[in-house]
Amino acid sequence: MTTASLTAARQAKQDEFYTSLRDIALELEHYQDHFKNKVVYCNCDDPRASNFFRYFAANFERLSIKKVIATCYGGGNVDQFGRGRSDQAVYLEYTGGGLDKSAPAPGPVAVKTLAGDGDFRSDECIKLLLQADIVVTNPPFSLFREYVAQLVEYKKQFLIIGNMNAVTYKEIFSLFQHNQMWYGPSIRSGDREFRVPDDYPLTAASTRVDSEGNRYVRVKGVRWFTNLDYLSRHEELDLKMTYSPEAYPKYANFDAINVNKTMHIPADYAGLMGVPISFLDKHNPDQFEILGSSKTLGQPISKIAEKGTYQQGGPRFYLPNGDGTYRRMYDRIVIRNRKLA
């Protein structure tokens, strides 16, 4: 799915991307110890159709879960945000038993109706949120910032799906910077296939309809976002490069060296370094400290260079070309090696 298509989908509030059971299982295997005696809340999920609910019901005893709560949005204003287009918002509180443990297929379950529309921001759903220990779902991309803000406000643990571009939002990046959010390990790059509602327009570059008429699209740049820790997150990055001024020039508008690839981070440099956003895939908080980004730390290039010697645009770091001109860099994250501090 192209960036333009994804943007158009957001604008239309066509956010109903139903996550596959396989993708859920691949990610959840990294967090088994987190769910013992915990209440799990899937607050963007119709329990009659959600693979998130299906996964937790099937693995209820194995994970020693205390309870699973699932709620979905329902009402006349389907453009407000999506996840279940039933006429009535429903919920289910599941405490084990009564379902096929092999992985209950989507279909009839004993749901109850909500008094309101099931909006995750409603008082009714917030009361259910207060019961929860961990929130696990695929929230609407168009409301990602607001959705995460609610989780932070109520101090909840979470494992949710979003577009990787969300890390460029200042509110989300701040959580990464202060070790309050990070990427999950099972999706690193590429795209993922999602089932979509029957009326979803199949205008993306990669779509399909299966033999049962279910519609699917492939979405690029999808990531898991979480504050649940996992073992591989603390694997130390093996640094093989050594610093030299020629290989690592300094920015013109910020006192840090430029590192073009994560694998090129010098092992012996104690100062500030600007690295690509893709560094977050390898970030070990025990090894590196994140200090900010080029969007907030760089001095305006107009205060340093003459007009016409640099490419204009939003806040970025610039490198001198050696002939009085400057080249504008892609977004950078500023880090420091904790081991050398």
KEKE-3310 file (N, C-alpha, C; in steps of 0.2 Angstrom, whole numbers, plus 5000, padded with zeros to 4 digits):
npx = (5004:5003:5011:5003:4991:4989:4988:4976:4967:4968:4963:4950:4945:4946:4950:4949:4958:4960:4970:4980:4979:4991:5001:4998:5001:5015:5021:5016:5022:5034:5031:5026:5028:5023:5009:5003:4991:4985:4973:4967:4964:4956:4952:4947:4940:4929:4922:4917:4923:4936:4953:4962:4955:4952:4965:4969:4958:4961:4973:4972:4973:4986:4994:4990:4981:4970:4958:4950:4945:4934:4930:4920:4918:4902:4889:4879:4888:4899:4910:4917:4927:4935:4931:4923:4908:4895:4878:4876:4886:4896:4902:4913:4917:4928:4932:4938:4935:4921:4923:4931:4946:4956:4958:4946:4935:4931:4914:4898:4897:4894:4890:4888:4878:4884:4880:4883:4892:4904:4916:4933:4936:4925:4916:4911:4919:4932:4930:4931:4944:4951:4950:4960:4976:4985:4984:4980:4979:4974:4973:4964:4972:4971:4969:4979:4989:4980:4975:4986:4990:4980:4982:4995:4991:4983:4992:4995:5000:5005:5002:5002:4997:5003:5007:5024:5028:5023:5032:5038:5030:5030:5025:5025:5038:5044:5041:5048:5061:5062:5062:5049:5042:5043:5048:5041:5047:5044:5041:5050:5053:5047:5030:5013:4999:4982:4965:4951:4935:4920:4916:4927:4937:4947:4959:4973:4990:4993:4982:4969:4956:4949:4944:4932:4927:4933:4941:4957:4972:4988:4999:5012:5026:5021:5021:5024:5020:5025:5026:5030:5043:5056:5067:5077:5078:5088:5100:5117:5123:5135:5149:5159:5167:5179:5182:5185:5189:5187:5179:5167:5160:5155:5140:5134:5125:5123:5131:5137:5142:5140:5132:5129:5124:5117:5125:5137:5141:5153:5164:5172:5168:5164:5155:5141:5130:5122:5110:5102:5084:5080:5089:5082:5077:5087:5090:5097:5093:5102:5114:5114:5110:5096:5095:5087:5081:5084:5074:5071:5083:5093:5101:5093:5097:5098:5103:5116:5121:5122:5108:5103:5114:5110:5098:5081:5069:5060:5065:5081:5097:5112:5125:5142:5147:5160:5162:5157:5143:5129:5122:5106:5101:5092:5080:5087:5091:5098:5111:5120:5134:5132:5141:5153:5152)
npy = (4994:5011:5026:5037:5031:5026:5037:5043:5033:5035:5048:5046:5039:5025:5014:5000:4988:4971:4961:4947:4931:4924:4934:4940:4929:4927:4938:4939:4928:4933:4938:4930:4928:4940:4940:4932:4930:4942:4955:4957:4968:4971:4983:4988:4979:4967:4954:4943:4943:4946:4942:4945:4943:4929:4924:4926:4919:4906:4903:4905:4898:4893:4905:4909:4919:4930:4937:4941:4955:4962:4974:4983:4996:5003:5009:5023:5032:5028:5033:5039:5032:5016:4999:4986:4986:4985:4987:4989:4993:4981:4970:4958:4949:4938:4923:4911:4894:4886:4889:4884:4878:4876:4886:4897:4900:4915:4920:4916:4921:4923:4938:4954:4969:4986:5001:5013:5019:5012:5018:5020:5031:5034:5035:5023:5013:5017:5014:5000:5000:5004:4992:4984:4977:4975:4981:4976:4977:4982:4998:5011:5019:5033:5039:5037:5044:5050:5038:5032:5042:5041:5028:5031:5040:5033:5024:5011:4995:4990:4983:4986:4989:5000:5012:5014:5027:5034:5036:5048:5057:5070:5067:5054:5050:5056:5047:5036:5041:5042:5030:5024:5018:5006:4998:4982:4965:4956:4961:4969:4975:4978:4972:4970:4959:4963:4959:4967:4977:4972:4982:4990:4999:4992:4998:4998:4994:4981:4969:4957:4944:4931:4914:4913:4926:4935:4950:4958:4968:4974:4982:4994:4997:4994:4992:4984:4992:4995:4994:4983:4973:4963:4950:4950:4963:4969:4965:4967:4979:4975:4983:4988:4998:5011:5028:5042:5058:5061:5050:5052:5066:5082:5089:5105:5113:5107:5100:5086:5070:5063:5048:5036:5023:5011:5000:5006:5014:5021:5012:5018:5031:5044:5055:5065:5057:5057:5047:5036:5034:5021:5015:5013:5000:4992:4997:4997:5000:4999:5001:5012:5030:5040:5056:5065:5072:5077:5085:5094:5098:5104:5119:5133:5132:5144:5153:5151:5149:5156:5162:5152:5143:5131:5118:5122:5119:5109:5108:5101:5092:5098:5095:5101:5103:5106:5116:5128:5126:5117:5101:5094:5083:5067:5063:5062:5053:5057:5051:5044:5034:5024:5017:5023:5035)
npz = (5000:4995:5002:4999:4997:5010:5017:5012:5016:5030:5030:5026:5037:5036:5044:5047:5049:5050:5060:5057:5064:5064:5064:5076:5085:5082:5088:5101:5107:5112:5125:5135:5149:5154:5156:5166:5178:5174:5168:5152:5140:5125:5116:5104:5097:5091:5099:5092:5080:5081:5079:5089:5101:5099:5100:5113:5120:5116:5121:5134:5147:5145:5146:5158:5161:5169:5165:5150:5141:5129:5118:5106:5093:5089:5080:5072:5066:5057:5051:5061:5068:5066:5070:5069:5063:5068:5072:5085:5099:5107:5120:5129:5143:5147:5156:5155:5149:5140:5127:5111:5114:5104:5097:5095:5082:5073:5076:5082:5099:5116:5118:5126:5126:5125:5133:5127:5112:5111:5109:5112:5120:5128:5144:5148:5142:5147:5161:5160:5155:5166:5174:5168:5165:5154:5138:5122:5105:5089:5086:5078:5065:5062:5074:5082:5090:5100:5105:5111:5120:5130:5135:5141:5150:5159:5164:5158:5153:5137:5120:5104:5087:5075:5062:5057:5054:5064:5074:5072:5076:5088:5101:5102:5099:5110:5120:5116:5117:5131:5136:5137:5128:5114:5099:5095:5092:5081:5069:5057:5045:5028:5023:5029:5028:5029:5034:5027:5029:5020:5012:5009:4999:4986:4982:4983:4979:4981:4983:4988:4986:4994:4993:5000:4999:5007:5010:5007:5010:5008:5019:5021:5032:5044:5062:5078:5093:5110:5128:5135:5141:5133:5130:5119:5117:5124:5119:5116:5104:5092:5089:5077:5070:5070:5076:5065:5060:5046:5042:5049:5048:5056:5060:5053:5060:5072:5086:5083:5077:5061:5057:5045:5044:5056:5058:5057:5068:5078:5089:5098:5101:5111:5111:5105:5093:5077:5071:5059:5059:5058:5067:5079:5078:5083:5095:5111:5127:5138:5132:5124:5125:5121:5115:5108:5093:5076:5072:5083:5089:5081:5076:5067:5050:5043:5051:5051:5038:5021:5012:4998:4999:5004:5005:5007:5020:5033:5050:5051:5051:5044:5033:5029:5012:5008:4999:5003:5002:5008:5013:5015:5028:5030:5042:5059:5073:5089:5098:5112:5118:5131:5138:5136:5142)
capx = (5000:5008:5010:4997:4985:4988:4986:4969:4963:4967:4958:4943:4944:4945:4955:4948:4963:4960:4976:4980:4981:4998:5005:4997:5005:5022:5023:5014:5027:5040:5029:5022:5028:5019:5002:5001:4986:4983:4967:4969:4959:4956:4946:4945:4939:4922:4924:4914:4927:4943:4959:4966:4951:4953:4971:4969:4954:4964:4979:4970:4976:4994:4997:4988:4977:4965:4952:4950:4939:4934:4924:4920:4914:4896:4884:4878:4893:4904:4916:4921:4933:4933:4933:4917:4902:4889:4873:4876:4893:4896:4908:4913:4922:4930:4937:4940:4929:4915:4926:4936:4953:4961:4957:4939:4935:4926:4907:4894:4899:4889:4892:4883:4878:4886:4875:4885:4894:4910:4922:4938:4936:4919:4916:4910:4925:4937:4929:4933:4951:4953:4951:4964:4983:4988:4980:4982:4974:4976:4969:4963:4978:4970:4968:4985:4991:4975:4974:4992:4990:4975:4986:5000:4987:4980:4998:4993:5005:5001:5005:4997:5000:5003:5012:5030:5029:5020:5038:5040:5026:5034:5022:5027:5045:5046:5040:5054:5067:5062:5061:5042:5039:5048:5046:5041:5053:5042:5040:5056:5053:5042:5023:5009:4992:4976:4958:4947:4928:4918:4915:4933:4940:4953:4963:4980:4994:4993:4976:4966:4950:4950:4938:4926:4925:4936:4946:4964:4976:4995:5001:5019:5028:5017:5025:5021:5023:5024:5031:5032:5050:5058:5074:5081:5079:5094:5106:5121:5125:5142:5151:5166:5170:5183:5181:5190:5185:5186:5173:5162:5160:5151:5135:5135:5120:5123:5138:5137:5144:5135:5133:5124:5120:5117:5131:5143:5142:5160:5164:5176:5166:5160:5151:5134:5130:5116:5110:5095:5078:5080:5092:5077:5076:5093:5092:5097:5093:5107:5120:5114:5105:5093:5095:5083:5081:5086:5068:5071:5090:5097:5100:5091:5103:5098:5107:5123:5123:5119:5103:5105:5119:5107:5091:5076:5064:5059:5071:5085:5104:5115:5132:5145:5150:5167:5163:5152:5136:5127:5117:5101:5100:5086:5079:5092:5091:5104:5112:5126:5135:5132:5147:5159:5150)
capy = (5000:5016:5031:5041:5027:5025:5044:5043:5029:5039:5054:5043:5035:5018:5011:4994:4983:4966:4958:4940:4927:4922:4939:4941:4924:4928:4944:4937:4923:4936:4941:4925:4929:4946:4939:4928:4933:4949:4956:4959:4972:4972:4988:4990:4972:4964:4947:4939:4943:4948:4937:4946:4939:4922:4921:4925:4913:4899:4903:4908:4894:4893:4911:4910:4925:4931:4939:4945:4960:4964:4979:4986:5002:5002:5015:5026:5037:5023:5037:5042:5028:5010:4992:4983:4990:4982:4993:4990:4991:4975:4968:4952:4948:4930:4921:4904:4889:4888:4890:4879:4880:4875:4893:4898:4903:4920:4918:4918:4920:4926:4945:4959:4976:4992:5007:5018:5017:5008:5022:5019:5037:5034:5034:5016:5010:5019:5010:4994:5001:5004:4985:4981:4977:4976:4982:4973:4978:4986:5004:5015:5023:5040:5041:5033:5049:5050:5032:5031:5047:5038:5023:5034:5044:5028:5020:5004:4992:4989:4980:4988:4990:5006:5014:5016:5034:5037:5038:5055:5062:5072:5064:5047:5050:5057:5040:5032:5044:5042:5023:5022:5014:5004:4993:4975:4962:4952:4964:4973:4978:4974:4974:4965:4958:4964:4958:4973:4976:4970:4989:4993:5000:4988:5002:4998:4991:4974:4967:4950:4942:4924:4910:4915:4933:4940:4955:4959:4973:4974:4989:4995:5001:4993:4990:4984:4997:4992:4995:4977:4972:4957:4948:4952:4971:4970:4962:4973:4980:4973:4989:4986:5003:5016:5035:5046:5064:5060:5046:5054:5073:5085:5094:5112:5116:5104:5097:5079:5067:5060:5041:5035:5017:5009:4996:5010:5017:5019:5009:5022:5038:5045:5061:5064:5055:5057:5040:5035:5032:5014:5013:5011:4993:4989:5001:4993:5006:4999:5003:5019:5035:5044:5063:5069:5071:5083:5090:5098:5100:5107:5126:5134:5133:5151:5157:5149:5149:5161:5159:5149:5138:5125:5116:5124:5114:5109:5107:5095:5093:5099:5093:5105:5100:5108:5121:5133:5124:5112:5096:5093:5076:5064:5064:5059:5052:5059:5046:5043:5027:5024:5013:5027:5041)
capz = (5000:4995:5007:4997:4998:5017:5019:5010:5020:5036:5030:5026:5043:5034:5048:5050:5047:5055:5061:5056:5070:5063:5066:5083:5088:5082:5092:5108:5110:5116:5131:5139:5156:5156:5156:5172:5182:5172:5164:5146:5137:5118:5116:5097:5095:5091:5101:5087:5074:5082:5081:5096:5106:5097:5102:5120:5122:5114:5125:5141:5152:5144:5148:5165:5161:5174:5162:5144:5140:5122:5116:5099:5092:5085:5080:5065:5063:5056:5049:5066:5068:5065:5072:5070:5060:5070:5074:5092:5102:5111:5124:5132:5148:5146:5161:5153:5148:5136:5120:5109:5115:5099:5094:5093:5076:5073:5075:5088:5106:5121:5119:5129:5123:5129:5133:5122:5106:5112:5108:5118:5125:5132:5151:5149:5140:5152:5167:5158:5155:5173:5176:5164:5166:5148:5132:5116:5100:5083:5086:5072:5064:5062:5081:5086:5095:5105:5108:5115:5126:5135:5138:5145:5156:5164:5166:5156:5149:5130:5114:5099:5080:5072:5057:5059:5054:5071:5079:5070:5080:5094:5107:5102:5099:5117:5124:5114:5120:5138:5137:5139:5122:5109:5094:5096:5088:5076:5062:5056:5039:5024:5024:5032:5025:5034:5031:5028:5028:5013:5008:5009:4992:4985:4977:4985:4974:4983:4986:4985:4988:4995:4990:5003:4998:5012:5006:5010:5008:5011:5021:5022:5037:5050:5067:5085:5098:5116:5134:5138:5139:5130:5131:5114:5117:5128:5116:5114:5097:5091:5086:5074:5067:5074:5074:5062:5058:5039:5040:5053:5049:5061:5057:5053:5064:5079:5088:5083:5071:5057:5056:5040:5045:5062:5058:5056:5074:5080:5095:5102:5101:5117:5110:5102:5086:5073:5067:5055:5063:5058:5073:5084:5078:5086:5101:5118:5132:5142:5129:5121:5127:5116:5118:5104:5086:5072:5072:5089:5092:5076:5075:5060:5046:5041:5056:5050:5031:5017:5007:4992:4999:5007:5003:5012:5022:5040:5054:5049:5052:5038:5032:5024:5006:5008:4994:5005:5002:5014:5011:5021:5029:5032:5050:5063:5081:5092:5103:5115:5120:5139:5140:5136:5146)
cpx = (5004:5006:5004:4991:4983:4985:4978:4965:4963:4962:4951:4941:4943:4951:4954:4952:4963:4966:4975:4982:4988:5002:5004:5002:5012:5025:5022:5019:5033:5038:5025:5022:5024:5012:4999:4997:4984:4976:4969:4963:4960:4950:4945:4943:4932:4924:4922:4918:4934:4948:4962:4962:4952:4959:4971:4964:4957:4970:4978:4973:4984:4997:4995:4984:4971:4958:4954:4944:4940:4928:4925:4916:4908:4892:4883:4883:4899:4911:4920:4927:4930:4935:4927:4912:4896:4884:4874:4883:4892:4902:4907:4919:4923:4935:4938:4934:4924:4917:4930:4943:4958:4962:4950:4939:4930:4919:4904:4897:4894:4891:4886:4883:4880:4880:4877:4888:4901:4916:4926:4938:4930:4920:4916:4916:4931:4936:4932:4941:4954:4954:4957:4972:4987:4983:4983:4977:4978:4971:4969:4969:4977:4969:4974:4988:4987:4975:4980:4992:4985:4979:4991:4996:4985:4986:4997:4999:5001:5006:5000:5001:4998:5008:5018:5032:5027:5026:5040:5036:5030:5031:5025:5035:5048:5046:5046:5060:5068:5061:5054:5039:5044:5045:5046:5045:5051:5042:5046:5055:5048:5035:5019:5002:4987:4970:4955:4939:4926:4917:4921:4936:4946:4957:4971:4984:4994:4987:4974:4960:4950:4944:4932:4924:4928:4941:4952:4968:4983:4997:5008:5020:5024:5022:5021:5024:5021:5028:5032:5039:5051:5065:5079:5082:5085:5100:5110:5123:5132:5145:5158:5170:5174:5182:5187:5186:5183:5179:5167:5161:5154:5146:5136:5131:5119:5129:5137:5139:5139:5136:5127:5120:5122:5124:5137:5145:5149:5160:5168:5174:5161:5155:5144:5135:5123:5115:5103:5090:5078:5085:5088:5076:5082:5094:5091:5098:5099:5114:5120:5108:5102:5092:5090:5083:5083:5080:5068:5078:5094:5095:5098:5097:5103:5102:5115:5126:5119:5114:5106:5111:5116:5100:5086:5072:5063:5065:5075:5092:5107:5123:5136:5148:5157:5168:5158:5145:5135:5121:5112:5100:5093:5086:5084:5089:5097:5105:5119:5128:5136:5138:5153:5158:5154)
cpy = (5006:5021:5035:5037:5026:5032:5045:5039:5032:5045:5052:5040:5028:5014:5004:4988:4977:4962:4950:4937:4925:4928:4941:4935:4925:4933:4942:4932:4926:4939:4936:4927:4935:4945:4935:4932:4940:4949:4960:4963:4973:4977:4991:4983:4969:4956:4942:4938:4944:4942:4939:4942:4932:4920:4921:4920:4907:4898:4905:4904:4893:4899:4913:4917:4925:4932:4942:4949:4962:4969:4981:4992:5000:5008:5018:5029:5032:5027:5040:5038:5021:5004:4989:4988:4988:4988:4994:4988:4985:4974:4961:4951:4940:4928:4914:4900:4891:4889:4885:4881:4879:4881:4894:4902:4909:4918:4919:4916:4925:4933:4949:4965:4981:4997:5012:5015:5013:5012:5022:5025:5038:5033:5026:5012:5011:5015:5003:4994:5001:4997:4982:4982:4979:4977:4980:4973:4981:4992:5007:5020:5030:5043:5038:5038:5049:5044:5031:5036:5044:5032:5025:5037:5039:5023:5013:5002:4990:4986:4981:4989:4997:5007:5016:5023:5038:5039:5045:5060:5064:5069:5057:5046:5051:5051:5036:5034:5043:5034:5021:5019:5012:4999:4986:4971:4958:4955:4970:4978:4975:4977:4968:4965:4959:4962:4965:4972:4975:4977:4993:4994:4997:4992:5002:4994:4983:4972:4960:4949:4934:4920:4911:4922:4938:4944:4957:4964:4972:4981:4989:4998:5000:4990:4988:4989:4994:4995:4989:4975:4964:4956:4951:4960:4973:4967:4968:4973:4979:4979:4987:4992:5008:5023:5038:5052:5064:5056:5048:5062:5076:5089:5101:5116:5112:5100:5090:5076:5064:5052:5038:5028:5015:5005:5000:5014:5016:5017:5013:5029:5040:5051:5059:5062:5055:5051:5040:5033:5024:5011:5010:5003:4989:4992:4997:4999:5005:5001:5010:5023:5039:5051:5067:5068:5078:5088:5095:5101:5104:5115:5128:5136:5140:5155:5156:5150:5154:5158:5157:5144:5132:5124:5118:5118:5114:5108:5100:5097:5094:5097:5098:5101:5101:5114:5127:5132:5118:5107:5094:5085:5073:5065:5060:5058:5054:5054:5047:5036:5028:5021:5017:5034:5042)
cpz = (5000:5001:5005:4998:5006:5020:5018:5014:5027:5036:5029:5032:5041:5037:5050:5047:5052:5055:5060:5063:5070:5066:5073:5087:5088:5086:5099:5111:5114:5123:5136:5146:5159:5158:5162:5176:5180:5168:5158:5143:5129:5116:5109:5094:5096:5093:5096:5081:5075:5083:5087:5101:5105:5100:5110:5123:5121:5119:5133:5147:5151:5147:5155:5166:5166:5170:5155:5143:5133:5121:5109:5098:5087:5085:5073:5062:5062:5053:5055:5068:5068:5069:5074:5068:5062:5072:5081:5095:5107:5115:5127:5137:5149:5152:5161:5153:5143:5128:5118:5110:5110:5095:5091:5087:5077:5072:5081:5095:5110:5123:5123:5126:5128:5128:5128:5116:5106:5110:5114:5122:5129:5139:5152:5147:5145:5158:5166:5158:5161:5176:5173:5166:5160:5142:5126:5111:5094:5083:5079:5071:5064:5069:5085:5091:5101:5109:5113:5121:5131:5139:5143:5151:5161:5166:5164:5152:5142:5125:5109:5092:5078:5066:5059:5059:5060:5075:5077:5073:5086:5100:5108:5102:5106:5121:5122:5117:5127:5140:5140:5134:5118:5105:5097:5091:5082:5069:5062:5050:5034:5025:5027:5029:5031:5030:5032:5027:5021:5009:5007:5002:4991:4980:4978:4979:4975:4987:4984:4989:4988:4992:4993:5003:5003:5008:5010:5006:5011:5013:5023:5028:5044:5056:5074:5089:5105:5122:5138:5136:5137:5130:5125:5113:5120:5126:5114:5107:5096:5086:5083:5071:5072:5071:5070:5060:5050:5038:5044:5053:5053:5057:5057:5058:5071:5080:5089:5077:5067:5056:5051:5041:5053:5063:5058:5062:5076:5087:5100:5103:5107:5116:5107:5095:5083:5069:5064:5060:5063:5064:5079:5084:5082:5093:5108:5123:5137:5139:5126:5125:5121:5118:5114:5097:5082:5071:5077:5091:5087:5076:5068:5056:5043:5045:5055:5042:5027:5013:5001:4993:5003:5004:5009:5014:5030:5044:5053:5051:5045:5038:5027:5018:5005:5002:4996:5004:5007:5011:5017:5022:5030:5040:5053:5070:5084:5098:5106:5118:5128:5141:5140:5139:5152)
residu = (MET:THR:THR:ALA:SER:LEU:THR:ALA:ALA:ARG:GLN:ALA:LYS:GLN:ASP:GLU:PHE:TYR:THR:SER:LEU:ARG:ASP:ILE:ALA:LEU:GLU:LEU:GLU:HIS:TYR:GLN:ASP:HIS:PHE:LYS:ASN:LYS:VAL:VAL:TYR:CYS:ASN:CYS:ASP:ASP:PRO:ARG:ALA:SER:ASN:PHE:PHE:ARG:TYR:PHE:ALA:ALA:ASN:PHE:GLU:ARG:LEU:SER:ILE:LYS:LYS:VAL:ILE:ALA:THR:CYS:TYR:GLY:GLY:GLY:ASN:VAL:ASP:GLN:PHE:GLY:ARG:GLY:ARG:SER:ASP:GLN:ALA:VAL:TYR:LEU:GLU:TYR:THR:GLY:GLY:GLY:LEU:ASP:LYS:SER:ALA:PRO:ALA:PRO:GLY:PRO:VAL:ALA:VAL:LYS:THR:LEU:ALA:GLY:ASP:GLY:ASP:PHE:ARG:SER:ASP:GLU:CYS:ILE:LYS:LEU:LEU:LEU:GLN:ALA:ASP:ILE:VAL:VAL:THR:ASN:PRO:PRO:PHE:SER:LEU:PHE:ARG:GLU:TYR:VAL:ALA:GLN:LEU:VAL:GLU:TYR:LYS:LYS:GLN:PHE:LEU:ILE:ILE:GLY:ASN:MET:ASN:ALA:VAL:THR:TYR:LYS:GLU:ILE:PHE:SER:LEU:PHE:GLN:HIS:ASN:GLN:MET:TRP:TYR:GLY:PRO:SER:ILE:ARG:SER:GLY:ASP:ARG:GLU:PHE:ARG:VAL:PRO:ASP:ASP:TYR:PRO:LEU:THR:ALA:ALA:SER:THR:ARG:VAL:ASP:SER:GLU:GLY:ASN:ARG:TYR:VAL:ARG:VAL:LYS:GLY:VAL:ARG:TRP:PHE:THR:ASN:LEU:ASP:TYR:LEU:SER:ARG:HIS:GLU:GLU:LEU:ASP:LEU:LYS:MET:THR:TYR:SER:PRO:GLU:ALA:TYR:PRO:LYS:TYR:ALA:ASN:PHE:ASP:ALA:ILE:ASN:VAL:ASN:LYS:THR:MET:HIS:ILE:PRO:ALA:ASP:TYR:ALA:GLY:LEU:MET:GLY:VAL:PRO:ILE:SER:PHE:LEU:ASP:LYS:HIS:ASN:PRO:ASP:GLN:PHE:GLU:ILE:LEU:GLY:SER:SER:LYS:THR:LEU:GLY:GLN:PRO:ILE:SER:LYS:ILE:ALA:GLU:LYS:GLY:THR:TYR:GLN:GLN:GLY:GLY:PRO:ARG:PHE:TYR:LEU:PRO:ASN:GLY:ASP:GLY:THR:TYR:ARG:ARG:MET:TYR:ASP:ARG:ILE:VAL:ILE:ARG:ASN:ARG:LYS:LEU:ALA)
# end
